[in-house]
C-alpha cells in the first residue's frame, strides 16, 4: 500500500500493490471506459429501474465521472471550500466527530470511498458503481470488496499511528 497526493495536499489516494494507478485515477479510467461500463450494466441489469435503459445509465456514469473530477478539482483549488462538502459519512446515521471516519462521495450511481483524516484531508480507498436498486454495500460482491478495502485502509492508518492531519503528514514525510 502506498499513499499518493492527488490534489493540493488535501486529497490523497491509495495505490495498492500490483496496481499501476492510484485508486482515483483507476476509477476515472474505468468509469470513462464505455466497454467496461456497458459490460458492468449488462451483468447487473436486474438492479436498473424498469424506466431506465442501459444506454441512459451508461451516459449518466460517463458524465458523472467527469462531474466528480471537476467538483474535486474545484474544491481543492478553492481555499474556502472543504472536501467535507463532497464526502459524507459512509453510514448515513453516523454523527459527531470520529477518528479516521469512513466516508463516501457520490454522484448519482458513482461512489468514491475515502478515509477522513480531517475536515479537508481525505484518502481515497476505492469506489464503485452502485445502481439504484442496490441498497447496501453488503448486497453485491463489487461493493463488498470496496467495504473491505475501506476497513483495511482504516486499519492500516491506525497501525501507522495516524489519527489526525499532523500524524498523517508526519507519516508521509517519513515514507
Buried (B, 14 or more C-beta within 10 A) or exposed (E): EEBBEBBBEBBBBBBBEEEEBBBBBBBBEBBBBEEBBBEBBEEBEEBBEEEEEBEEBBEBBBBBBBBBBEBBBEBBEEEEBBBBEBBBBBEEEEEEEEBBBBBBBBBBBBBBBBBBBBEBBBBBBBBBBBBEEBEEBEEBEBBBEBBEBBEBBBEBBEEBEBEEBEBBBBBBEEE
